[in-house]
Amino acid sequence: MNDPANRSAKIAILDLYNGHPNEGMRCIRQLIDEFSQHNHIELSYDIFDVRRKEEIPDLSYDMYISTGGPGSPFEGEGHHWEFLYYDWLQKVLDWNSSDEQPAKHVLFICHSFQMACRYFKVGNVCKRKSTSFGVFPVHRMPHTEQEWLFDGLKDPFYVVDSRDYQVIQPDFKQLKEIGARILCIEKDRPHVPLERAIMAIRFNAFMVGTQFHPEADAIGMSMYLQREDKKNTVIENHGYDKWKNMIEHLEDPDKILWTYSHIFSNFFIHALNPINAYI
């Protein structure tokens, strides 16, 4: 991986958690701090409460991280916050397609990924038959050898998944028209007669999204899920075997720990280096 050219940057975090308690924001802040310290780079960040307070960043930031969140990716329809969110997205697109430099990278996560898929019209965003919750393998598409977001990751690699919605039935014509690529899909389940969901898409040279949670901190999440209240909640909703399986996967250094240590680092390195181009 290239050494970042810029030694400082401003990050805007678009918080779509709607005020709900979550581990995602803690993990994102931790990843920013860890990258800054390990690479001697000054990364500062501001948080924008999109859904509750209709807060939207301007174009003064070097990169943007748009988070996961609860509920339906359609519940913002007709609400002012969604209009503001998509207006921000289009302004970043316009900036990146103009002569303005450097380009601004965006990472969409889970709920934000589903909203981006709606905006770019690249597939069918719909409700799942049941909640997906746990640690699962995802499979890279054959053309992703040069996808820098996945530098250092294996095939398959493991992710934390927590969602009631999915993106299926990709519109290949639209994907081609906007220059987008599907990067990975969920695990193969031959015994289940359902289409595999899309787990990551590169929408363009500077915007990429993941259905899973690349920010998931394995050690912190393991401790969180072993709290008596959280353990009981997971067992009540998903069963003891699911809880036990998650703890085992979170403590395996080749699974979530590996994903956590690569994806955000790759994102920061390329967003900081203006000479990096998507191939």
N, C-alpha and C positions, 0 to 999 in steps of 0.2 A: 504494500500500500504506500502511496505517496505521502510525504510529509506535508502537512498543511502549509500553504503559502502565507495565509493570514494568521496573525498571532492574537487576534481579538475579533469578537463578533457579537452581535445582538440577536437574541432568539425571542420570537413571539410564540408563546404557548396558548393555543386556542382551546380553552377548557370547555368541553361539552358534557361534563358530568352533571350539570344542572343542580349542583349543590349536594348531590348524593355522596356519602362517604365512600372512599375508594382507595386502592393502593396505587393506581396508575400515576397520579400526580406525584406522589412521593418518589416512585421509581424514576420518573422522567427527571425530576429535580436532582436526584442522586446521580443519574447517568451524566447529566451536564457537569455536575461538580467533579465527578470522578475523571471525566475526560479532561477537564480544565487542569486539574492537579497533575495528572499523569503526563500530560503533554505540554505543560507550562504555557497554556493558552488561556486568555481571559475571555470566558464565555459568560455574558450576562443575559438575564432573561426577564421578561415581563409576562404576567399571566392575565388572560382576557376571559372573563366570565361571559361566554357567548349567549347561552340560553336563558340565564336568569336576568342578567343585567344588560344584555345586548351590547356587550363590549367587543369591538373589532379592532385589530391592529392596523396601523397605516403601513406605508411602504418603506419606512425607514429601517426595517429589520433586515438582517442578512439571511435569515432562514426562519422557517415556520414549522411548528409541530402541532398538529390538530389531533386531539385525544379521542379516546373511546367515550362511551357514555351509556346511560340506561335508556330503555324504551325503544320505540319504533323510529327508524330513520325517516319516516314520513310524517311524524307528529309535528314537525315545524312548518308543514305546508300551510300557507295563508298567514303565518306569523312573521312579524317584522324581523325577528332575529335571523330567520332563515334567509330572508331577502338580503340582509346585511352580509351574511356568511357567504352566499353565492356571489354577491357583488365584490367582496374581498377576493374570492377565488379568481374571478374574471380579471380583476385589476392586476393580480400577480401574473396571470397568463399574458396579459397585454404588456406588462413590463418585460417579461422574458422573451416576448416575440418582437420587441422593439430594439433600438440601438442602445438602450440603457444597460449599463454594466456596473457590477457583475450581476449575473443571473441569481435569482432567489430560489433556493430549494425548499420543497414542501414535503413533509411526511404525514400522511393520513393514517390513523390507527382505528381499527374496528368500526365504531359508529361513524366516525368521519370518513372511513373508507367506503362505507355503504352510501353515505351522502355524496361522496365524490363520484361513485359509480352511477348514481342517479343523474348527477349533473352532466357527466360525459356520455351518458346513455350507452354504456358498454355491456349491459347485461340485465337480467331480471333480478331485481332486489325484492325478496319475498320472505315471508315468515317460514321458519323451519317447523317440521312436525313436532320436534321436541328440542329443548335447550341443549346446546353443545357446551359442555363444561368439563375441562380437564386438561391434561397434557397429551398431545397427539403428534404423530409424525405428519409432516407435509412433504409433498413430492415436487421437486423442481422440474420445470419444463425443459425440454432438450436444448433450447436455444439460450439458456441462461448462464453459459460458461463465462460470458463477458459482462454479466450483470454485477456491477461493483457493490451493490447493496448486500449481495450474498457472498462476498469475498470471505474465504475461510470456512464457509458452511458446507456440510456434507449433504448427501442426497440419499435418503430423506434427512431432514433435520427436525428437531422437536420444538413445539411451540405451546404456549398457554392459550387456550381458546375459551371464550366465554361469550355466548351470543344466542339470541333467539331468532336472528335474521341471517340471511345468506345472499350471496350473489351467484346465480347459476345462469345457464343458457346464454353464454356470451354472444354478443353481436359482432361477429368477425369482420363484417363490412365496416362497421363503425370503428372498431379497433384499428383497422388498417388505415382508415381515413384520417384519424387523429394521430397516428403513429404510436399507438399504445401496444403493449405486450403483456400477456398473462405470464406471470413469473412462477407461480406454484399453485397446486391444487391440494385439496384435503386427501386424507388417506384413502386407499382403495378398500372398498368393502363389498366384495363379490356377492355376499349373502344378502345385501340390502339393495333392493331395486330402486335406488334413488341416484340422481345425478350428483357427481362430486362437485362441491362448491369451489369457487375461485378463492384462493387464499392470499394472493398478492398480485398487483397490477402496476406496471410502470405506465403511467398515463402519458408522459412525455419526457423529454430529456431532464427536466428538473422537478417533476412531481411523481411521487411514488406512494403507494398505499398498501397496507397489510390488513387483512381481516383479523389476524391474530394479534397478540400483544407482545411485541418485541422488547418492550420496556420491563417485562416481568422479571423481577429480582428473585431468583430461586431461593436464596437463603432467607430473605425477608418474608417471602410468601410462605415458605415452609413454617417459619415461626408463627406467622399470622394464622395459618390454617390449623396449627396445633393449639391455638388458644381454645379453651373449652367451649366458649360460645360459638366461635366460628366452626370448630370441629362438629359440634352438634347440629349447626345449621346445614353444613354440607351433607352430613349423614342423613339428616331428615329429608333433604331435597333430592339427594343423588345416591344415597346408600353408602355403607361402610367401605365396600370394595373400591368405590370411586375415590373416597377420601384417602384410603391407604395407598392406592395406585398413584395418586397425585403426589403424596409425600415422597414415595420412592423415586419417582421421576424427577422431582425438584432437587433431590439430594444427589442425583447422578451427574457427575461433572461433564459427561458427554451429551447431555440433553439441554435443559433450560439454561444452565450456567453457560454453556457454550454459545447458545443463541444470544443471550443477554450480552455477552462480551464482544459480539461481532457486529450486529446490525446497526446499533446506534453509533458505534465508533466509525463504521464505514460511512454512515450518513454525514457525520460531522466532518470527517476528513475531506470528503468530496465537496461538501457545501462550502468549506473554508478555502478550497483550492480553485481559483477561477480558471485554471488551465484544464481542469478535468472536463471531459466531454463524454456524453453518453454515446456508446457505439451501438 
